[in-house]
Each structure stands twice: as structure tokens, then as C-alpha cells.
Amino acid sequence: MLAVTILGNNSALPAFDRHPTAQVVTMEDQIFLVDCGEGTQMQMAKYKIRRSKINHIFISHLHGDHYFGLIGLLTSMGLLGRTQDLHVHAPAALEDIIGLQLKVADIHLPYFLHFHPLGQSSPEQGPPPEQGPPPEQGPPKTPGVLLRETKFEVSCFPVVHRIECWGFIFREVRPFRRINPEKARQHDVPSSFFDRLKWGESYLKKDGTLVENEWVTEPANKAKSYAYAADTMFDERIAGYVHGVDLLYHETTYLKDLEVQAGRRFHSTTTQAATIALQAGVQHLLIGHFSSKYEKLNAFELEAREVFPNTGLALEGVTYRI
């Protein structure tokens, strides 16, 4: 399962019962926190998100509405008795900020906090490579890949904002072939070889006969994917990074009549986000990061749908299943 729960969908100022940016991505049995604006803990409690299930936190950039809730969450986890390691993936400067906050408060976390600075790989990477079998254990070997386990992968890509800022892609990793057990038995393929069949291998019998993979397998369902494009001005390169994902979240701070203002403030409009979705060939577009100047949000959805019909609003408390 791959799903996204919106905890905060507003921009810098909380307004109209909307909160700064925070999301929870659920993939398999893992829960990932994406950005952590002020009030994230309260939203997690409200929507029954278990802190103890979060082992990786991804912070896109160091504007307050995307990380001011983090230090409170980290200390609360300690007060609640957390002992398992926690990983934070964020711009490098955040490590010193967290360290100073803990130092001046004389706080000693009862768990180990691993910090992973973003941007250590080449920022001009293209879209992630085609999926394949899980690699050997060790540091990621693909530029831009932050985390890879047997069933999922998380990578980052650069966006254009006033300061260093990153987007994230969450992808399932699954075999690209599905076994047809009856055909496999007909060709005397042992069940011990089935896992290798799933990854496209053919089976060589002891007598030298080759059983072609496509004789005993079928194409599997496409792996699901979610892309989070954090605060950014309109940048067509994003379409390349997120090409073909099932669900794209893209900020839409302003309606289309404020395109000039959006560019000056390194943000995007409804039609610009929809244009990225159209160019990227994504299945669905989710828009958020609404300016506090807008009380009603209907116009955001209407404008984006003029360009990309399969658009929805990122509404707080709603879980979007992919």
C-alpha cells in the first residue's frame, strides 16, 4: 500500500484552520514524515498518527513553516520513551540547528538521531533508474537515492526556491514479472527458482535446455509512486524528475492571476503546477501550500483542472491512497 495523509496544507501563516506543511507517507509497514511545520504534533494526535512508527523524517528546506515543529516532535519522542534510532534527511544546516536547540535546553535524547544531509549526490541527476532487484546492503549507489530497502525506495530532486530546497519521490520496488505456477510446473521449473523468475531471469535445466522467462511469467502490476514537489517556482525540469508517477503533490501558493508575484517569491500558481503534471504525464495531481490570503479554496481546484483535469485539493486529515 502507498498512501499520503495531509496534516498541513497552508503556507507560512496558519489561517482558516489550515496548518503549515506536513504530510505522512505510508508505504508497506513504514510511515514517513515529510516536512514538519508548526503544529504537526497536534495534527498527528488529531488524526491518530503513531509517532513510534516513524523512523525516517524528510525536511525539504529550512523555512519555518516546513520544520519549526521538528524539535518539539523529537523531544516528545524522547519523553514518550522512544529508544529506536531515528533518521532525519534534510539540508545540512539543520544538523547544527538541532544540535544547538538540544544543547541550550540540556536535552539528551534516549535514542540515536542519525542526520543525513541532502544534496551530497549530484543535484542534476535525471529521473530515477528503472526498477530492478534490491541491491546489496550498503550505502546507496544511485545519485539522489536517500533510502532503499527491499520493497521501497526514497529519492530526492532539486527544486527552485529562495533557499536550498528539495522534493522527494517515494517508489515501491517490486518484481516486474508475475509467476504462472501452472506453466512453471509444465516446464519443470523448481519453486526455489521462482524469486529469480520474478526479476526476469530464465531457467537453465540440467540437460542444457533454456526455459525462457516469458514462457512461465506474465508482466506484474506497475509499482506505485508518489512525488512531493516542495516550495518552488515554476521549473519545467521538475517534470523530468517526476515523470510518470501515480500521484504528484505540487505547491500552488497563488491563483493564476498572481503569476508575477509567485515568481518573485519563488512559488507557483495553480496553472503552473498543472502544467508540470501535464508535462510529466502523471496520473493524479494534488495541490497545496495555499497562501493565507485565500479563505476559500475552490478556485484553486477549478483553475488547475482547466489544464490538468485529474487534480484535487490536498485537504487536511484526508488520506489519499494510490
Number of C-alpha atoms within 10 A of each C-alpha: 11 21 18 23 21 23 33 30 25 29 24 19 16 19 16 12 9 19 26 27 31 29 26 22 21 19 20 12 8 14 22 18 23 26 28 29 28 26 21 26 20 14 19 18 11 11 15 10 17 10 18 14 12 18 16 17 20 25 27 28 25 18 16 16 24 25 24 18 21 22 17 15 18 18 16 15 18 16 11 11 12 18 13 11 13 18 15 20 21 23 21 17 12 19 16 10 12 14 12 12 12 16 11 8 8 9 12 11 17 16 15 13 14 13 17 17 17 27 20 12 15 12 15 13 15 15 18 21 7 6 15 12 15 16 12 10 9 7 11 13 12 14 18 25 19 23 15 22 13 13 15 20 20 20 21 30 29 24 25 19 18 15 13 16 24 26 26 25 24 23 23 22 21 20 22 19 22 19 19 14 15 10 13 21 12 9 16 12 19 12 12 8 13 19 14 16 24 22 18 19 16 19 22 12 13 7 6 8 9 12 17 15 19 16 13 24 21 14 13 13 11 13 17 20 24 25 27 22 25 28 29 27 24 24 13 16 17 23 19 16 24 29 20 21 22 19 25 27 25 28 28 33 31 24 22 19 11 13 19 13 14 20 15 11 14 18 24 28 29 29 25 24 30 28 18 25 31 19 17 20 16 22 17 21 26 24 25 28 27 29 19 18 12 15 12 10 14 10 13 24 24 17 18 28 17 13 18 24 15 17 25 19 20 27 19 21 17 13 17 15 12 14
